[in-house]
Amino acid sequence: MTSYTLWAPAATDLVEVAVEDQRLPMTRGEGGWWHLETDAVAADAPYGYCLDGGDPRPDPRGRRLVDGPHGLTTPYDPTTFAWTDQDWAGQPLEGSVIYELHVGTFTPEGTFDAAIGRLDHLVDLGVTTVELMPVASFPGVHNWGYDGVALFAVHEPYGGPAGLQRFVDAAHGKGLAVALDVVYNHFGPDGNYLREFGPYFTEAHHTPWGAAVNLDGPGSDEVRRYLLDNVSTWLRDFHVDALRLDAVHALIDERALPILEEMARTADDLAAEVGRPLTLIAEDDRNDARTTTPRGEGAVAAGTGIHGQWTDDIHHALHVALTGETDGYYADFASPDALPKVFTGAFYHDGSYSTFRGRAHGRPIDRATVPGWRFVASLQTHDQVGNRALGDRLSMGTDPGRLAAGAALLLTSPFTPMLFMGEEWAASTPWQYFTDHQDETLVEAIRNGRAAEFASHGWGADEVPDPQAAGTVEASRLDWTELDQGIHARMLDWYRTLLRLRRDVPDLRSAAMDQVSLDWDAQGRTAVLHRGAHRVVAHLGDGPLDVPLDGGRVVASWNDAVHASAADTAGSGGTEGVVHLDGPGALVIGPR
């Protein structure tokens, strides 16, 4: 017997399964559920659901969409995969180093299997966790993935559900955890048939993408179950170790028990069941540490219990210090107190006034009780690179010395660091916004919208890459031939060195934010980060800098000259990029 089950309260009279040129009627059950068991079709036959005589639609919970979200659903049983990771013990967020990648542009082939071939690079680099940008099925071949419309299906051109399982299994075999970026706050417009099935959306709340996902209105019990089951699917059936929850501030939910708390409880219960850590990381624009505060005991509410959160304030402060850019939301971070504040408290806006928002923003944080590892910090992300008009990376407008200094500050911080693919070798390829939508009206709206947005920032419409052009996605693919060339090889070695130090030196692993301080000379553009007995000196200015050693020693520097003797390096001060010893007790760092 083949079983079909569907939640479709919006259907008034009839729901049919379209399979093998047949339309088989389903039986209405309670709560808007419909059921069918039949021996008239093959269990692996592609199928769709027809509501009240309409066209076939893919299963909202379907695992595989061979022809994309406009096609039929192909059955896939994830429990049939032959896992080899039985000895995998997992990776907690504490102590993690995350590497964010986009499957479609990480390799020339753009598949899970091709990405498996690059896992050794990540092991050698020193990361612990690979974070995949969204892989839920979306229209066309290439897309960032945030326009997904079928949460349970894995994008077929990447390799489908079996491809994802092969990737996770291979990563675990090399000692790497896998995090998956999931989008629950909205669904893409192209191929989105959920409204035809039931009240997945509500006009009571609105988000930047339109009507909000229905988390608290009539019919929302099953919508919430849909999301919670999706959390379980990735963590249980696909052995994923962590989920990054996109823009949770857009999960508008007025219930007493918020959906985030239910997701955290689902993950924690499943972690206890499988015997390894499972992690949820929220992208949250609210600057509220309660997102990652543990849940209260019993019925007492505390935080939501989400394990970690992205913290853009750290990125913004570092970006301004490295580049001098102060447009848009970077304006607030030009303040001399921005860099010291974010390095010792994660948030710059902790109830302070935000000129970009025109209001106070954030909530104070208790540095003594909240560990830094709960905050994921970065120099670059898919958002901060890809949402620039030209998709230009930091390496395209920042000289290597400053870039290396920024990496040193990030990777010796008390936070959980995250790298964006190619950052570790200062990749020369941009990472631009690309789509492959089939709806020409939608395509034109996207083109016009992005051109208008960036025109307001001073870029002409002819400068913004066409998201639909094949050249846009091709330009965004990493060039792996760069790794052993010139500055790329040197930067890669620097990142490896920093990650090795972070792993080997307890001071640099410490997540105690109340034991961190950072001195920032805004005029000389010099940062000194204090980490226990260690200091990290990042000189971003244009003149040489004298650093007293106070009887200490240098364990690593961007320039190898620091390891030479004072005699060997005498007289070399002032040369750009040169670091040398000036006698037994001082260090001279060249410009930038």
C-alpha positions, 0 to 999 in steps of 0.5 A: 500500500502507498499512503498519502497524507495532506493538510489542506483545510482550504479545499472545500469539496475534493482533494485528489492525488495525481499519479500515473495518469490517474486522479485518486480521491482522498478522504477528508479527516479531522482538522483539515487533513486528507488521507489515501491508501492505495495499491493501485500505484507504484510507491516511487511514482511522482505525484501531486495534489489537486484541490477542488479539481485544480491543477496538480501541486507538489506536496508541501512536505515532499522530499524531492522535486526533480523538476523543481517547485513547479513539478511533481513530487518524487517520493524519497525515504531518507531513512534508506541512506547508508550512513557511516558516521556512527562514531561522530560525537558532534560539535558544540557551538562553544569552541566552533569556527564556522565556514559559510559556503554557497553550494552552487558557487563554492566549486565550478560544478556547484554540487554537494559531491564537488564540495565533498572534494574540497573538505580537506581544504577546510580541515587543513584551514582549521574550521570546525563547522561548515555552514551551507546556505539554504538548499531548499528547492527553488525555481531554476538552477542558481539562486542564493536560496532565500527564495525557497518555496519547498522547505522539505525538498533539497534543490535537485541541481545540487544533488537532491536529498541523497546528495546532501546526505552524502555531504553530511556523512563525508563531512562527519568522516573528516571531523567537520560538523554541518550547519544548514541555513533555513528560512522560516520567516518567508517563502519565495514568490515563484512556485509558492502554492502554499496559500492554496492548501491552507492559512500558511500566511496572515494579513494580520502581520507584515514583513519586508516580503509581504504577509507574514507566516501565520504563527499566531492566527487561526489555523496556525497550530499546523503551520507551526507544526510544519516548521517544527517538523522541518527542524526535526527533519534536518537534524534527525533524518539528514544528521545535520548538526546545526541550523542557522535560522534566517531573520528571526525578528521577522517571525512575528508571533504574539503567542505566550510560547514563542515559536523560537522557544519551541524550536529550541526545545525540539532541538534539545529533546532530539539532541538528548535522543541522538546523544550529540549536541544539536545547535540553533543559531538565530540571525536576529536584528533586535540586539537582544541577548534573551534570544540566546538566554537559556529557557526557564525551568518548568513554566517559568519563562526566561530566554528562548533557549536558542544556542547562538546568534549572529551579531552584525554590530561586530562586523559593522565596527570592523568594516568601518575600522578597516575601510573607513566607509560610513554610509547607511547603517555604517554611520553609527559605527564611525564613533570612536567607542564602537570597536571597543564596545562591540569587542567587549559586549557583542552589541554596539546598540544596547539601548542606545540611539541608532541614527540609521533607525532614528530610534533607540535600539537593542538591550543591555547585556550582562558581560559577566554571565553571557559567554562570547561564544554565543555570538557569531561574528564575522568580517564578511558574510553572504549578506555583507558581500552580496548585498553590495551593488557589485558584490565586492569582497573586502579584499577588493578595496582593502590592502592585504595588511589591513585585511590581515589585521582584521582577520587577527582581531576576528580570530582572536576575539571571544566570539564564535568566528565565521568565515565566508567562502574564499575569505581565507585566501583573499579571493579575487572573485566577487560574490554577486546577487543572482537568480534564475526565476522563470517568471518574467514579471518577477525578473523585471521587478527584481532588476528594477528594484535593485537598480533603484536601491543602489542608485540611491547609494550613488551607483548607476543602474548600468553598474549593477550586475543583472541578477538573471545574467549567466555571467553574474553567477559565473563571476561569483564562482570561487577560483581555486587556482588562486590558492598557491599564488602570491598574496592569496597563498600568504593570506591563506597561511595567515588564516591557518596560523591564526586558527592554529593559535586560537586552537592552541592558546587558551587565552585566545579561546576564552569566551569570557567577555568581562575579561576582554578589553580593547584599546582603540586609537581612532586617530592613529587607527590602532587597536590593541586587543587584550586576551589574558597574557596576550595582546593583539596589535592591529595597526591600520594607520599610515605611519610606523608604530612602536609597540613595547614588548614589556619582556614578552615575545612575539608568537605570530605576525603578518610579516615574517621579519618579526621572527628575525633578530634585532640585529638582522632587522635594524634600520628597516623601520618605516617600510610599508608592511614591515614588522621588526624588532627595535632592540630587545624591548620594542617592536616597530610595526610598519604602516597598515 
